[in-house]
Amino acid sequence: MNSPIKFLGLAASPRRNGNSTILLKEALRGAADAGADTELLLLNSYRYSGCLACDGCFKNGECVINDDMQVIYKKLLEADRLVLAAPIFSMGMCSQAKAMIDRSQRFWATKFILKKDVISDKAMRPQRKGIFISVAGSGHKKVFDGAIQVAKYFFLMLEAQFTGEYCYHEIDRKRDILNHPGILKDVYQAGHNLAGSTASLS
Ligand SMILES: Cc1cc2nc3c(=O)[nH]c(=O)nc-3n(C[C@H](O)[C@H](O)[C@H](O)COP(=O)(O)O)c2cc1C
């Protein structure tokens, strides 16, 4: 029997059903319609700290902090497709996303200090891929620049190929995004495409 692609959506906004989370849900709906097995993770309902820079992970690639990141790590490693949805706060990714990414230092240590694969069974799995979704209240030209660099770095640490960003200006108040059916359609399609025509693995 074929097993479906595991498609993980990471919703970083602390706003309940915020604009970026609505977009993420559309991407997941597209992926589910392509046959993927989807999961939505609301980061704000997990409790985890930032990285302590203790370098503990340099020894074995594990993080010594025993908090909810241990649950999130497992899901990050199991996913075949990853979508990070994070709004812009103070010209960068919101802190819920940034803290998770800083805590992914254990994957950086695995790759670049220990020189090991993060995904040890990668030969048996499809190429991992990821996209980034964001919204910002302003129309500032450079408002997404930093966040996109961080998202690319996150997927690099996770050994997932970065396949695109979906960033939208002038989306500010709660549910503003619902006034943009074209954007909702674009991210639905992005999720569908990311799950791919080969949504089932043989
Ligand atoms: C603490 C905070 C900081 C923000 N900083 C920025 C900013 O620097 N630039 C900007 O364009 N929008 C900024 N915004 C607006 C949000 O990006 C906007 O409201 C967005 O729609 C929130 O997305 P969400 O509904 O997914 O949480 C900020 C909002 C908050 C709450």
Ligand as a Chemical Component Dictionary entry (heavy atoms), coordinates in Angstrom:
data_LIG
# 
_chem_comp.id                   LIG 
_chem_comp.type                 NON-POLYMER 
_chem_comp.pdbx_formal_charge   0 
_chem_comp.three_letter_code    LIG 
# 
loop_
_chem_comp_atom.comp_id 
_chem_comp_atom.atom_id 
_chem_comp_atom.alt_atom_id 
_chem_comp_atom.type_symbol 
_chem_comp_atom.charge 
_chem_comp_atom.model_Cartn_x 
_chem_comp_atom.model_Cartn_y 
_chem_comp_atom.model_Cartn_z 
_chem_comp_atom.pdbx_ordinal 
LIG C1  C1  C 0 3.809  43.301 17.756 1  
LIG C2  C2  C 0 3.495  43.592 16.318 2  
LIG C3  C3  C 0 4.473  44.132 15.527 3  
LIG C4  C4  C 0 4.205  44.382 14.168 4  
LIG N1  N1  N 0 5.223  44.900 13.398 5  
LIG C5  C5  C 0 4.998  45.107 12.083 6  
LIG C6  C6  C 0 6.044  45.614 11.249 7  
LIG O1  O1  O 0 7.166  45.840 11.675 8  
LIG N2  N2  N 0 5.766  45.826 9.939  9  
LIG C7  C7  C 0 4.538  45.585 9.404  10 
LIG O2  O2  O 0 4.348  45.788 8.208  11 
LIG N3  N3  N 0 3.523  45.086 10.164 12 
LIG C8  C8  C 0 3.724  44.847 11.488 13 
LIG N4  N4  N 0 2.713  44.338 12.279 14 
LIG C9  C9  C 0 1.390  44.039 11.659 15 
LIG C10 C10 C 0 1.202  42.550 11.356 16 
LIG O3  O3  O 0 2.183  42.078 10.459 17 
LIG C11 C11 C 0 -0.190 42.333 10.751 18 
LIG O4  O4  O 0 -1.186 42.742 11.685 19 
LIG C12 C12 C 0 -0.441 40.917 10.320 20 
LIG O5  O5  O 0 -1.663 40.867 9.605  21 
LIG C13 C13 C 0 -0.526 39.954 11.488 22 
LIG O6  O6  O 0 -0.669 38.652 10.975 23 
LIG P1  P1  P 0 -1.486 37.508 11.731 24 
LIG O7  O7  O 0 -2.942 37.928 11.683 25 
LIG O8  O8  O 0 -1.196 36.284 10.991 26 
LIG O9  O9  O 0 -0.962 37.494 13.127 27 
LIG C14 C14 C 0 2.931  44.102 13.625 28 
LIG C15 C15 C 0 1.935  43.562 14.475 29 
LIG C16 C16 C 0 2.208  43.309 15.800 30 
LIG C17 C17 C 0 1.130  42.693 16.667 31 
# 
loop_
_chem_comp_bond.comp_id 
_chem_comp_bond.atom_id_1 
_chem_comp_bond.atom_id_2 
_chem_comp_bond.value_order 
_chem_comp_bond.pdbx_ordinal 
LIG C1  C2  SING 1  
LIG C2  C3  SING 2  
LIG C2  C16 DOUB 3  
LIG C3  C4  DOUB 4  
LIG C4  N1  SING 5  
LIG C4  C14 SING 6  
LIG N1  C5  DOUB 7  
LIG C5  C6  SING 8  
LIG C5  C8  SING 9  
LIG C6  O1  DOUB 10 
LIG C6  N2  SING 11 
LIG N2  C7  SING 12 
LIG C7  O2  DOUB 13 
LIG C7  N3  SING 14 
LIG N3  C8  DOUB 15 
LIG C8  N4  SING 16 
LIG N4  C9  SING 17 
LIG N4  C14 SING 18 
LIG C9  C10 SING 19 
LIG C10 O3  SING 20 
LIG C10 C11 SING 21 
LIG C11 O4  SING 22 
LIG C11 C12 SING 23 
LIG C12 O5  SING 24 
LIG C12 C13 SING 25 
LIG C13 O6  SING 26 
LIG O6  P1  SING 27 
LIG P1  O7  DOUB 28 
LIG P1  O8  SING 29 
LIG P1  O9  SING 30 
LIG C14 C15 DOUB 31 
LIG C15 C16 SING 32 
LIG C16 C17 SING 33 
# 
